[in-house]
């Protein structure tokens, strides 16, 4: 058992919802553009950027796997 809560836990969070690839790409680009404006010296903004990017990356990978039939 770890002394922290992981950002993503498949048992806790369940399976990723399969988002269509075009939607996942659009969302990833939007979040990437938003988070690029974050202040690198602001811990809260960096934490929010990391979480937001992790979420869209997870959706993007799931969409790519679905597209490839995996």
PDB file of N, CA, C and O in Angstrom:
ATOM      1  N   UNK A   1       0.844  -1.189   0.000  1.00  0.00           N
ATOM      2  CA  UNK A   1       0.000   0.000   0.000  1.00  0.00           C
ATOM      3  C   UNK A   1       0.885   1.247   0.000  1.00  0.00           C
ATOM      4  O   UNK A   1       1.840   1.350   0.771  1.00  0.00           O
ATOM      5  N   UNK A   2       0.550   2.183  -0.876  1.00  0.00           N
ATOM      6  CA  UNK A   2       1.322   3.424  -0.953  1.00  0.00           C
ATOM      7  C   UNK A   2       0.750   4.457   0.006  1.00  0.00           C
ATOM      8  O   UNK A   2      -0.392   4.342   0.451  1.00  0.00           O
ATOM      9  N   UNK A   3       1.541   5.451   0.313  1.00  0.00           N
ATOM     10  CA  UNK A   3       1.111   6.503   1.238  1.00  0.00           C
ATOM     11  C   UNK A   3       0.486   7.695   0.500  1.00  0.00           C
ATOM     12  O   UNK A   3       0.366   8.783   1.063  1.00  0.00           O
ATOM     13  N   UNK A   4       0.095   7.487  -0.746  1.00  0.00           N
ATOM     14  CA  UNK A   4      -0.534   8.542  -1.528  1.00  0.00           C
ATOM     15  C   UNK A   4      -1.625   7.925  -2.396  1.00  0.00           C
ATOM     16  O   UNK A   4      -1.709   6.704  -2.526  1.00  0.00           O
ATOM     17  N   UNK A   5      -2.444   8.763  -2.978  1.00  0.00           N
ATOM     18  CA  UNK A   5      -3.464   8.302  -3.910  1.00  0.00           C
ATOM     19  C   UNK A   5      -2.943   8.530  -5.314  1.00  0.00           C
ATOM     20  O   UNK A   5      -2.607   9.654  -5.687  1.00  0.00           O
ATOM     21  N   UNK A   6      -2.878   7.469  -6.083  1.00  0.00           N
ATOM     22  CA  UNK A   6      -2.379   7.568  -7.455  1.00  0.00           C
ATOM     23  C   UNK A   6      -3.326   8.407  -8.310  1.00  0.00           C
ATOM     24  O   UNK A   6      -4.531   8.445  -8.060  1.00  0.00           O
ATOM     25  N   UNK A   7      -2.778   9.069  -9.309  1.00  0.00           N
ATOM     26  CA  UNK A   7      -3.575   9.881 -10.215  1.00  0.00           C
ATOM     27  C   UNK A   7      -4.622   9.024 -10.927  1.00  0.00           C
ATOM     28  O   UNK A   7      -5.758   9.454 -11.121  1.00  0.00           O
ATOM     29  N   UNK A   8      -4.234   7.818 -11.309  1.00  0.00           N
ATOM     30  CA  UNK A   8      -5.160   6.905 -11.989  1.00  0.00           C
ATOM     31  C   UNK A   8      -4.998   5.516 -11.395  1.00  0.00           C
ATOM     32  O   UNK A   8      -3.887   4.999 -11.284  1.00  0.00           O
ATOM     33  N   UNK A   9      -6.095   4.933 -11.025  1.00  0.00           N
ATOM     34  CA  UNK A   9      -6.124   3.572 -10.502  1.00  0.00           C
ATOM     35  C   UNK A   9      -7.219   2.834 -11.262  1.00  0.00           C
ATOM     36  O   UNK A   9      -8.399   3.111 -11.052  1.00  0.00           O
ATOM     37  N   UNK A  10      -6.856   1.899 -12.141  1.00  0.00           N
ATOM     38  CA  UNK A  10      -7.855   1.212 -12.954  1.00  0.00           C
ATOM     39  C   UNK A  10      -8.958   0.539 -12.134  1.00  0.00           C
ATOM     40  O   UNK A  10     -10.111   0.502 -12.564  1.00  0.00           O
ATOM     41  N   UNK A  11      -8.619   0.017 -10.976  1.00  0.00           N
ATOM     42  CA  UNK A  11      -9.633  -0.621 -10.140  1.00  0.00           C
ATOM     43  C   UNK A  11     -10.615   0.418  -9.595  1.00  0.00           C
ATOM     44  O   UNK A  11     -11.818   0.161  -9.533  1.00  0.00           O
ATOM     45  N   UNK A  12     -10.123   1.556  -9.212  1.00  0.00           N
ATOM     46  CA  UNK A  12     -10.967   2.618  -8.660  1.00  0.00           C
ATOM     47  C   UNK A  12     -11.712   3.366  -9.765  1.00  0.00           C
ATOM     48  O   UNK A  12     -12.895   3.677  -9.628  1.00  0.00           O
ATOM     49  N   UNK A  13     -11.007   3.651 -10.860  1.00  0.00           N
ATOM     50  CA  UNK A  13     -11.553   4.511 -11.896  1.00  0.00           C
ATOM     51  C   UNK A  13     -12.333   3.750 -12.967  1.00  0.00           C
ATOM     52  O   UNK A  13     -13.068   4.357 -13.745  1.00  0.00           O
ATOM     53  N   UNK A  14     -12.181   2.437 -13.012  1.00  0.00           N
ATOM     54  CA  UNK A  14     -12.889   1.648 -14.010  1.00  0.00           C
ATOM     55  C   UNK A  14     -12.262   1.775 -15.376  1.00  0.00           C
ATOM     56  O   UNK A  14     -11.207   2.386 -15.547  1.00  0.00           O
ATOM     57  N   UNK A  15     -12.931   1.185 -16.341  1.00  0.00           N
ATOM     58  CA  UNK A  15     -12.434   1.204 -17.723  1.00  0.00           C
ATOM     59  C   UNK A  15     -12.625   2.588 -18.324  1.00  0.00           C
ATOM     60  O   UNK A  15     -13.551   3.316 -17.966  1.00  0.00           O
ATOM     61  N   UNK A  16     -11.730   2.939 -19.247  1.00  0.00           N
ATOM     62  CA  UNK A  16     -11.842   4.208 -19.944  1.00  0.00           C
ATOM     63  C   UNK A  16     -13.018   4.153 -20.917  1.00  0.00           C
ATOM     64  O   UNK A  16     -13.219   3.156 -21.611  1.00  0.00           O
ATOM     65  N   UNK A  17     -13.785   5.232 -20.956  1.00  0.00           N
ATOM     66  CA  UNK A  17     -14.903   5.334 -21.889  1.00  0.00           C
ATOM     67  C   UNK A  17     -14.341   5.527 -23.291  1.00  0.00           C
ATOM     68  O   UNK A  17     -13.540   6.437 -23.507  1.00  0.00           O
ATOM     69  N   UNK A  18     -14.738   4.701 -24.239  1.00  0.00           N
ATOM     70  CA  UNK A  18     -14.189   4.830 -25.601  1.00  0.00           C
ATOM     71  C   UNK A  18     -14.734   6.061 -26.324  1.00  0.00           C
ATOM     72  O   UNK A  18     -15.895   6.091 -26.734  1.00  0.00           O
ATOM     73  N   UNK A  19     -13.895   7.059 -26.472  1.00  0.00           N
ATOM     74  CA  UNK A  19     -14.243   8.300 -27.162  1.00  0.00           C
ATOM     75  C   UNK A  19     -13.833   8.136 -28.628  1.00  0.00           C
ATOM     76  O   UNK A  19     -12.772   7.573 -28.898  1.00  0.00           O
ATOM     77  N   UNK A  20     -14.642   8.613 -29.584  1.00  0.00           N
ATOM     78  CA  UNK A  20     -14.222   8.551 -30.988  1.00  0.00           C
ATOM     79  C   UNK A  20     -12.889   9.280 -31.190  1.00  0.00           C
ATOM     80  O   UNK A  20     -12.620  10.286 -30.533  1.00  0.00           O
ATOM     81  N   UNK A  21     -12.074   8.773 -32.089  1.00  0.00           N
ATOM     82  CA  UNK A  21     -10.728   9.309 -32.291  1.00  0.00           C
ATOM     83  C   UNK A  21     -10.739  10.789 -32.645  1.00  0.00           C
ATOM     84  O   UNK A  21      -9.949  11.553 -32.090  1.00  0.00           O
ATOM     85  N   UNK A  22     -11.607  11.213 -33.547  1.00  0.00           N
ATOM     86  CA  UNK A  22     -11.617  12.634 -33.928  1.00  0.00           C
ATOM     87  C   UNK A  22     -11.948  13.527 -32.735  1.00  0.00           C
ATOM     88  O   UNK A  22     -11.394  14.618 -32.608  1.00  0.00           O
ATOM     89  N   UNK A  23     -12.839  13.076 -31.868  1.00  0.00           N
ATOM     90  CA  UNK A  23     -13.196  13.843 -30.673  1.00  0.00           C
ATOM     91  C   UNK A  23     -12.018  13.881 -29.692  1.00  0.00           C
ATOM     92  O   UNK A  23     -11.747  14.917 -29.085  1.00  0.00           O
ATOM     93  N   UNK A  24     -11.328  12.762 -29.539  1.00  0.00           N
ATOM     94  CA  UNK A  24     -10.180  12.699 -28.632  1.00  0.00           C
ATOM     95  C   UNK A  24      -9.058  13.622 -29.113  1.00  0.00           C
ATOM     96  O   UNK A  24      -8.409  14.285 -28.304  1.00  0.00           O
ATOM     97  N   UNK A  25      -8.832  13.664 -30.408  1.00  0.00           N
ATOM     98  CA  UNK A  25      -7.796  14.546 -30.965  1.00  0.00           C
ATOM     99  C   UNK A  25      -8.174  16.007 -30.753  1.00  0.00           C
ATOM    100  O   UNK A  25      -7.337  16.808 -30.335  1.00  0.00           O
ATOM    101  N   UNK A  26      -9.413  16.360 -31.035  1.00  0.00           N
ATOM    102  CA  UNK A  26      -9.878  17.739 -30.836  1.00  0.00           C
ATOM    103  C   UNK A  26      -9.722  18.166 -29.381  1.00  0.00           C
ATOM    104  O   UNK A  26      -9.235  19.257 -29.086  1.00  0.00           O
ATOM    105  N   UNK A  27     -10.144  17.288 -28.480  1.00  0.00           N
ATOM    106  CA  UNK A  27     -10.073  17.611 -27.051  1.00  0.00           C
ATOM    107  C   UNK A  27      -8.618  17.732 -26.588  1.00  0.00           C
ATOM    108  O   UNK A  27      -8.285  18.626 -25.809  1.00  0.00           O
ATOM    109  N   UNK A  28      -7.749  16.828 -27.070  1.00  0.00           N
ATOM    110  CA  UNK A  28      -6.337  16.876 -26.692  1.00  0.00           C
ATOM    111  C   UNK A  28      -5.700  18.186 -27.159  1.00  0.00           C
ATOM    112  O   UNK A  28      -4.942  18.807 -26.414  1.00  0.00           O
ATOM    113  N   UNK A  29      -6.001  18.600 -28.372  1.00  0.00           N
ATOM    114  CA  UNK A  29      -5.449  19.864 -28.883  1.00  0.00           C
ATOM    115  C   UNK A  29      -5.944  21.051 -28.078  1.00  0.00           C
ATOM    116  O   UNK A  29      -5.180  21.970 -27.780  1.00  0.00           O
ATOM    117  N   UNK A  30      -7.231  21.032 -27.724  1.00  0.00           N
ATOM    118  CA  UNK A  30      -7.817  22.129 -26.947  1.00  0.00           C
ATOM    119  C   UNK A  30      -7.159  22.232 -25.572  1.00  0.00           C
ATOM    120  O   UNK A  30      -6.767  23.319 -25.148  1.00  0.00           O
ATOM    121  N   UNK A  31      -7.040  21.105 -24.880  1.00  0.00           N
ATOM    122  CA  UNK A  31      -6.445  21.117 -23.541  1.00  0.00           C
ATOM    123  C   UNK A  31      -4.966  21.485 -23.621  1.00  0.00           C
ATOM    124  O   UNK A  31      -4.468  22.231 -22.777  1.00  0.00           O
ATOM    125  N   UNK A  32      -4.262  20.971 -24.622  1.00  0.00           N
ATOM    126  CA  UNK A  32      -2.849  21.315 -24.791  1.00  0.00           C
ATOM    127  C   UNK A  32      -2.678  22.821 -24.994  1.00  0.00           C
ATOM    128  O   UNK A  32      -1.785  23.426 -24.401  1.00  0.00           O
ATOM    129  N   UNK A  33      -3.524  23.427 -25.825  1.00  0.00           N
ATOM    130  CA  UNK A  33      -3.463  24.882 -26.035  1.00  0.00           C
ATOM    131  C   UNK A  33      -3.753  25.638 -24.740  1.00  0.00           C
ATOM    132  O   UNK A  33      -3.084  26.625 -24.432  1.00  0.00           O
ATOM    133  N   UNK A  34      -4.753  25.175 -23.977  1.00  0.00           N
ATOM    134  CA  UNK A  34      -5.098  25.827 -22.710  1.00  0.00           C
ATOM    135  C   UNK A  34      -3.948  25.724 -21.712  1.00  0.00           C
ATOM    136  O   UNK A  34      -3.578  26.716 -21.083  1.00  0.00           O
ATOM    137  N   UNK A  35      -3.389  24.538 -21.567  1.00  0.00           N
ATOM    138  CA  UNK A  35      -2.362  24.304 -20.548  1.00  0.00           C
ATOM    139  C   UNK A  35      -1.030  24.925 -20.923  1.00  0.00           C
ATOM    140  O   UNK A  35      -0.195  25.149 -20.046  1.00  0.00           O
ATOM    141  N   UNK A  36      -0.805  25.211 -22.197  1.00  0.00           N
ATOM    142  CA  UNK A  36       0.439  25.858 -22.626  1.00  0.00           C
ATOM    143  C   UNK A  36       0.574  27.259 -22.045  1.00  0.00           C
ATOM    144  O   UNK A  36       1.676  27.801 -21.964  1.00  0.00           O
ATOM    145  N   UNK A  37      -0.549  27.839 -21.644  1.00  0.00           N
ATOM    146  CA  UNK A  37      -0.543  29.193 -21.081  1.00  0.00           C
ATOM    147  C   UNK A  37      -0.313  29.197 -19.577  1.00  0.00           C
ATOM    148  O   UNK A  37      -0.265  30.263 -18.963  1.00  0.00           O
ATOM    149  N   UNK A  38      -0.170  28.021 -18.975  1.00  0.00           N
ATOM    150  CA  UNK A  38       0.001  27.918 -17.522  1.00  0.00           C
ATOM    151  C   UNK A  38       1.358  28.474 -17.091  1.00  0.00           C
ATOM    152  O   UNK A  38       2.343  28.400 -17.826  1.00  0.00           O
ATOM    153  N   UNK A  39       1.379  29.027 -15.890  1.00  0.00           N
ATOM    154  CA  UNK A  39       2.602  29.584 -15.310  1.00  0.00           C
ATOM    155  C   UNK A  39       3.425  28.441 -14.717  1.00  0.00           C
ATOM    156  O   UNK A  39       2.985  27.788 -13.770  1.00  0.00           O
ATOM    157  N   UNK A  40       4.599  28.199 -15.258  1.00  0.00           N
ATOM    158  CA  UNK A  40       5.441  27.096 -14.800  1.00  0.00           C
ATOM    159  C   UNK A  40       5.903  27.277 -13.354  1.00  0.00           C
ATOM    160  O   UNK A  40       6.327  26.310 -12.721  1.00  0.00           O
ATOM    161  N   UNK A  41       5.829  28.474 -12.830  1.00  0.00           N
ATOM    162  CA  UNK A  41       6.241  28.738 -11.452  1.00  0.00           C
ATOM    163  C   UNK A  41       5.087  28.644 -10.453  1.00  0.00           C
ATOM    164  O   UNK A  41       5.273  28.845  -9.253  1.00  0.00           O
ATOM    165  N   UNK A  42       3.903  28.337 -10.960  1.00  0.00           N
ATOM    166  CA  UNK A  42       2.715  28.218 -10.105  1.00  0.00           C
ATOM    167  C   UNK A  42       2.389  26.735  -9.917  1.00  0.00           C
ATOM    168  O   UNK A  42       1.952  26.061 -10.850  1.00  0.00           O
ATOM    169  N   UNK A  43       2.605  26.245  -8.710  1.00  0.00           N
ATOM    170  CA  UNK A  43       2.424  24.822  -8.415  1.00  0.00           C
ATOM    171  C   UNK A  43       1.001  24.354  -8.731  1.00  0.00           C
ATOM    172  O   UNK A  43       0.817  23.274  -9.293  1.00  0.00           O
ATOM    173  N   UNK A  44       0.005  25.148  -8.378  1.00  0.00           N
ATOM    174  CA  UNK A  44      -1.384  24.788  -8.624  1.00  0.00           C
ATOM    175  C   UNK A  44      -1.671  24.671 -10.123  1.00  0.00           C
ATOM    176  O   UNK A  44      -2.327  23.726 -10.559  1.00  0.00           O
ATOM    177  N   UNK A  45      -1.181  25.625 -10.901  1.00  0.00           N
ATOM    178  CA  UNK A  45      -1.390  25.571 -12.348  1.00  0.00           C
ATOM    179  C   UNK A  45      -0.686  24.369 -12.965  1.00  0.00           C
ATOM    180  O   UNK A  45      -1.217  23.748 -13.886  1.00  0.00           O
ATOM    181  N   UNK A  46       0.499  24.036 -12.470  1.00  0.00           N
ATOM    182  CA  UNK A  46       1.214  22.875 -13.003  1.00  0.00           C
ATOM    183  C   UNK A  46       0.506  21.567 -12.645  1.00  0.00           C
ATOM    184  O   UNK A  46       0.459  20.638 -13.451  1.00  0.00           O
ATOM    185  N   UNK A  47      -0.035  21.505 -11.448  1.00  0.00           N
ATOM    186  CA  UNK A  47      -0.797  20.327 -11.042  1.00  0.00           C
ATOM    187  C   UNK A  47      -2.037  20.171 -11.911  1.00  0.00           C
ATOM    188  O   UNK A  47      -2.341  19.072 -12.377  1.00  0.00           O
ATOM    189  N   UNK A  48      -2.747  21.265 -12.128  1.00  0.00           N
ATOM    190  CA  UNK A  48      -3.941  21.220 -12.984  1.00  0.00           C
ATOM    191  C   UNK A  48      -3.579  20.846 -14.420  1.00  0.00           C
ATOM    192  O   UNK A  48      -4.317  20.106 -15.071  1.00  0.00           O
ATOM    193  N   UNK A  49      -2.464  21.344 -14.910  1.00  0.00           N
ATOM    194  CA  UNK A  49      -2.021  21.007 -16.261  1.00  0.00           C
ATOM    195  C   UNK A  49      -1.692  19.516 -16.362  1.00  0.00           C
ATOM    196  O   UNK A  49      -2.080  18.853 -17.323  1.00  0.00           O
ATOM    197  N   UNK A  50      -0.982  19.002 -15.376  1.00  0.00           N
ATOM    198  CA  UNK A  50      -0.614  17.583 -15.396  1.00  0.00           C
ATOM    199  C   UNK A  50      -1.844  16.689 -15.396  1.00  0.00           C
ATOM    200  O   UNK A  50      -1.923  15.726 -16.159  1.00  0.00           O
ATOM    201  N   UNK A  51      -2.797  17.011 -14.543  1.00  0.00           N
ATOM    202  CA  UNK A  51      -4.012  16.196 -14.467  1.00  0.00           C
ATOM    203  C   UNK A  51      -4.823  16.306 -15.752  1.00  0.00           C
ATOM    204  O   UNK A  51      -5.288  15.298 -16.283  1.00  0.00           O
ATOM    205  N   UNK A  52      -4.993  17.519 -16.249  1.00  0.00           N
ATOM    206  CA  UNK A  52      -5.756  17.704 -17.486  1.00  0.00           C
ATOM    207  C   UNK A  52      -5.130  16.992 -18.666  1.00  0.00           C
ATOM    208  O   UNK A  52      -5.828  16.369 -19.466  1.00  0.00           O
ATOM    209  N   UNK A  53      -3.815  17.085 -18.774  1.00  0.00           N
ATOM    210  CA  UNK A  53      -3.122  16.421 -19.886  1.00  0.00           C
ATOM    211  C   UNK A  53      -3.147  14.897 -19.734  1.00  0.00           C
ATOM    212  O   UNK A  53      -3.243  14.179 -20.729  1.00  0.00           O
ATOM    213  N   UNK A  54      -3.060  14.406 -18.505  1.00  0.00           N
ATOM    214  CA  UNK A  54      -3.134  12.959 -18.276  1.00  0.00           C
ATOM    215  C   UNK A  54      -4.491  12.427 -18.718  1.00  0.00           C
ATOM    216  O   UNK A  54      -4.573  11.359 -19.325  1.00  0.00           O
ATOM    217  N   UNK A  55      -5.540  13.157 -18.420  1.00  0.00           N
ATOM    218  CA  UNK A  55      -6.893  12.715 -18.788  1.00  0.00           C
ATOM    219  C   UNK A  55      -7.069  12.646 -20.304  1.00  0.00           C
ATOM    220  O   UNK A  55      -7.587  11.657 -20.821  1.00  0.00           O
ATOM    221  N   UNK A  56      -6.641  13.690 -21.022  1.00  0.00           N
ATOM    222  CA  UNK A  56      -6.821  13.665 -22.476  1.00  0.00           C
ATOM    223  C   UNK A  56      -5.871  12.680 -23.138  1.00  0.00           C
ATOM    224  O   UNK A  56      -6.211  12.097 -24.168  1.00  0.00           O
ATOM    225  N   UNK A  57      -4.688  12.482 -22.569  1.00  0.00           N
ATOM    226  CA  UNK A  57      -3.777  11.477 -23.119  1.00  0.00           C
ATOM    227  C   UNK A  57      -4.370  10.079 -22.966  1.00  0.00           C
ATOM    228  O   UNK A  57      -4.293   9.267 -23.888  1.00  0.00           O
ATOM    229  N   UNK A  58      -4.956   9.800 -21.819  1.00  0.00           N
ATOM    230  CA  UNK A  58      -5.602   8.508 -21.595  1.00  0.00           C
ATOM    231  C   UNK A  58      -6.735   8.295 -22.609  1.00  0.00           C
ATOM    232  O   UNK A  58      -6.856   7.214 -23.186  1.00  0.00           O
ATOM    233  N   UNK A  59      -7.571   9.335 -22.826  1.00  0.00           N
ATOM    234  CA  UNK A  59      -8.656   9.242 -23.816  1.00  0.00           C
ATOM    235  C   UNK A  59      -8.103   9.033 -25.221  1.00  0.00           C
ATOM    236  O   UNK A  59      -8.640   8.236 -25.990  1.00  0.00           O
ATOM    237  N   UNK A  60      -7.036   9.743 -25.556  1.00  0.00           N
ATOM    238  CA  UNK A  60      -6.438   9.638 -26.886  1.00  0.00           C
ATOM    239  C   UNK A  60      -5.881   8.238 -27.128  1.00  0.00           C
ATOM    240  O   UNK A  60      -6.083   7.668 -28.201  1.00  0.00           O
ATOM    241  N   UNK A  61      -5.189   7.686 -26.150  1.00  0.00           N
ATOM    242  CA  UNK A  61      -4.647   6.336 -26.301  1.00  0.00           C
ATOM    243  C   UNK A  61      -5.748   5.293 -26.411  1.00  0.00           C
ATOM    244  O   UNK A  61      -5.633   4.348 -27.192  1.00  0.00           O
ATOM    245  N   UNK A  62      -6.811   5.455 -25.637  1.00  0.00           N
ATOM    246  CA  UNK A  62      -7.951   4.536 -25.726  1.00  0.00           C
ATOM    247  C   UNK A  62      -8.595   4.609 -27.104  1.00  0.00           C
ATOM    248  O   UNK A  62      -8.935   3.581 -27.690  1.00  0.00           O
ATOM    249  N   UNK A  63      -8.764   5.830 -27.623  1.00  0.00           N
ATOM    250  CA  UNK A  63      -9.357   6.009 -28.953  1.00  0.00           C
ATOM    251  C   UNK A  63      -8.471   5.404 -30.044  1.00  0.00           C
ATOM    252  O   UNK A  63      -8.973   4.783 -30.981  1.00  0.00           O
ATOM    253  N   UNK A  64      -7.167   5.585 -29.924  1.00  0.00           N
ATOM    254  CA  UNK A  64      -6.244   4.998 -30.904  1.00  0.00           C
ATOM    255  C   UNK A  64      -6.273   3.470 -30.848  1.00  0.00           C
ATOM    256  O   UNK A  64      -6.240   2.810 -31.887  1.00  0.00           O
ATOM    257  N   UNK A  65      -6.332   2.913 -29.653  1.00  0.00           N
ATOM    258  CA  UNK A  65      -6.406   1.457 -29.514  1.00  0.00           C
ATOM    259  C   UNK A  65      -7.709   0.933 -30.115  1.00  0.00           C
ATOM    260  O   UNK A  65      -7.710  -0.102 -30.783  1.00  0.00           O
ATOM    261  N   UNK A  66      -8.799   1.629 -29.888  1.00  0.00           N
ATOM    262  CA  UNK A  66     -10.076   1.210 -30.457  1.00  0.00           C
ATOM    263  C   UNK A  66     -10.049   1.275 -31.976  1.00  0.00           C
ATOM    264  O   UNK A  66     -10.575   0.393 -32.655  1.00  0.00           O
ATOM    265  N   UNK A  67      -9.433   2.324 -32.502  1.00  0.00           N
ATOM    266  CA  UNK A  67      -9.309   2.497 -33.958  1.00  0.00           C
ATOM    267  C   UNK A  67      -8.485   1.362 -34.560  1.00  0.00           C
ATOM    268  O   UNK A  67      -8.762   0.901 -35.667  1.00  0.00           O
ATOM    269  N   UNK A  68      -7.466   0.915 -33.817  1.00  0.00           N
ATOM    270  CA  UNK A  68      -6.598  -0.166 -34.308  1.00  0.00           C
ATOM    271  C   UNK A  68      -7.205  -1.541 -34.039  1.00  0.00           C
ATOM    272  O   UNK A  68      -6.657  -2.560 -34.458  1.00  0.00           O
ATOM    273  N   UNK A  69      -8.338  -1.565 -33.339  1.00  0.00           N
ATOM    274  CA  UNK A  69      -9.009  -2.835 -33.067  1.00  0.00           C
ATOM    275  C   UNK A  69      -8.391  -3.622 -31.928  1.00  0.00           C
ATOM    276  O   UNK A  69      -8.475  -4.850 -31.909  1.00  0.00           O
ATOM    277  N   UNK A  70      -7.774  -2.938 -30.984  1.00  0.00           N
ATOM    278  CA  UNK A  70      -7.152  -3.630 -29.848  1.00  0.00           C
ATOM    279  C   UNK A  70      -8.048  -3.614 -28.651  1.00  0.00           C
ATOM    280  O   UNK A  70      -7.688  -4.150 -27.603  1.00  0.00           O
TER     281      UNK A  70
END
